[in-house]
Amino acid sequence: QVRLVESGGGLVQPGGSLRLSCAASRSIFRIAAMGWYRQAPGKQRELVATITNNGSTNYADSMKGRFTISRDNAENTVDLQMSSLKPEDTAVYYCNAPLYGVRYWGQGTQVTVST
């Protein structure tokens, strides 16, 4: 199993930037695709971005060009750089790691975009 801990959330004004980080309790080298998801109040959890262990990335359409996912297999971290943030980006952001058929989630970190 793997434990995931997200950090970096907070309150930011529209147009601002935040960098989220996900730290894994074990090596992520063999975890094929790690990802970030988000869940806004009253809405279903949705994909933000994923990254494979060879660096291939995939983004939800609304995040393309604004968000950048990266991973450091040596440090066992997956980061999400968010820029040009909008109020509709307000949500709890979760890190995800599929491992041996189980999808592991962190506890989430709140991102609030507001004046």
C-alpha positions as CSV (number, residue, x, y, z in Angstrom):
1,Q,0.0,0.0,0.0
2,V,1.0,3.6,-0.2
3,R,0.1,6.7,1.9
4,L,-0.3,10.0,0.1
5,V,0.0,13.4,1.8
6,E,-1.0,16.5,-0.1
7,S,0.2,20.0,0.7
8,G,0.3,23.5,-0.7
9,G,-3.4,24.5,-0.8
10,G,-4.7,27.8,0.3
11,L,-6.5,31.0,-0.6
12,V,-5.4,32.8,-3.7
13,Q,-6.9,35.6,-5.8
14,P,-8.2,35.0,-9.3
15,G,-5.3,35.0,-11.7
16,G,-2.9,33.8,-9.1
17,S,-0.8,30.7,-8.8
18,L,-0.4,27.8,-6.4
19,R,1.9,24.7,-6.3
20,L,0.5,21.6,-4.8
21,S,2.7,18.7,-3.7
22,C,1.9,15.0,-3.0
23,A,4.4,13.0,-1.0
24,A,4.2,9.2,-1.1
25,S,5.2,6.9,1.7
26,R,7.0,4.5,-0.7
27,S,8.7,4.5,-4.0
28,I,6.5,5.6,-6.9
29,F,8.9,4.4,-9.5
30,R,6.7,1.4,-10.4
31,I,3.4,3.2,-10.1
32,A,2.4,3.6,-13.7
33,A,0.2,6.7,-13.6
34,M,-0.2,9.1,-10.7
35,G,-2.7,11.8,-10.8
36,W,-4.4,14.8,-9.3
37,Y,-8.2,15.0,-9.0
38,R,-10.5,17.6,-7.5
39,Q,-13.9,17.8,-6.0
40,A,-15.9,21.0,-5.6
41,P,-18.8,21.3,-3.2
42,G,-21.9,19.5,-4.6
43,K,-20.0,18.0,-7.5
44,Q,-18.4,14.7,-8.4
45,R,-14.6,14.2,-8.2
46,E,-13.0,15.0,-11.5
47,L,-9.7,14.4,-13.2
48,V,-7.2,17.2,-13.2
49,A,-4.1,15.6,-14.6
50,T,-2.1,12.4,-14.7
51,I,1.5,11.6,-15.3
52,T,3.1,8.2,-16.1
53,N,6.3,7.0,-14.8
54,N,8.0,7.9,-18.1
55,G,6.7,11.5,-17.9
56,S,3.7,11.3,-20.3
57,T,1.0,13.7,-19.1
58,N,-2.7,14.0,-19.6
59,Y,-4.9,17.0,-18.6
60,A,-8.6,17.7,-18.4
61,D,-9.5,20.2,-21.1
62,S,-10.2,23.1,-18.7
63,M,-6.7,22.8,-17.1
64,K,-4.7,22.6,-20.3
65,G,-2.2,25.5,-20.6
66,R,-2.8,26.6,-17.0
67,F,-1.8,23.5,-14.9
68,T,1.4,21.5,-15.1
69,I,1.9,18.1,-13.4
70,S,5.3,16.7,-12.7
71,R,6.8,13.8,-10.7
72,D,10.1,13.1,-9.1
73,N,10.6,9.4,-8.8
74,A,13.7,9.9,-6.6
75,E,11.8,12.0,-4.1
76,N,8.5,10.1,-4.4
77,T,6.6,13.3,-5.1
78,V,4.0,14.5,-7.6
79,D,3.5,18.2,-8.0
80,L,0.8,20.3,-9.6
81,Q,1.7,23.8,-10.6
82,M,-1.5,25.9,-11.1
83,S,-1.6,29.3,-12.7
84,S,-4.2,31.7,-14.0
85,L,-6.5,30.3,-11.3
86,K,-10.2,31.0,-11.6
87,P,-13.0,30.9,-8.9
88,E,-14.3,27.7,-10.6
89,D,-11.0,26.0,-9.7
90,T,-12.0,26.2,-6.0
91,A,-12.1,22.6,-4.8
92,V,-10.4,20.0,-2.6
93,Y,-7.5,18.6,-4.6
94,Y,-6.6,14.9,-4.1
95,C,-3.5,12.9,-5.1
96,N,-4.1,9.5,-6.5
97,A,-1.9,6.4,-7.0
98,P,-3.1,3.1,-8.4
99,L,-1.2,0.2,-7.0
100,Y,-1.8,-3.5,-7.4
101,G,-5.4,-2.8,-8.5
102,V,-6.2,-0.5,-5.6
103,R,-6.6,3.3,-6.0
104,Y,-5.1,5.1,-3.1
105,W,-6.1,8.7,-2.2
106,G,-4.6,11.3,0.0
107,Q,-6.7,13.4,2.5
108,G,-6.9,16.3,0.1
109,T,-5.9,19.9,0.2
110,Q,-8.3,22.8,-0.1
111,V,-7.8,25.4,-2.8
112,T,-9.9,28.5,-2.7
113,V,-9.8,31.1,-5.5
114,S,-11.5,34.2,-4.4
115,T,-11.1,38.0,-3.9
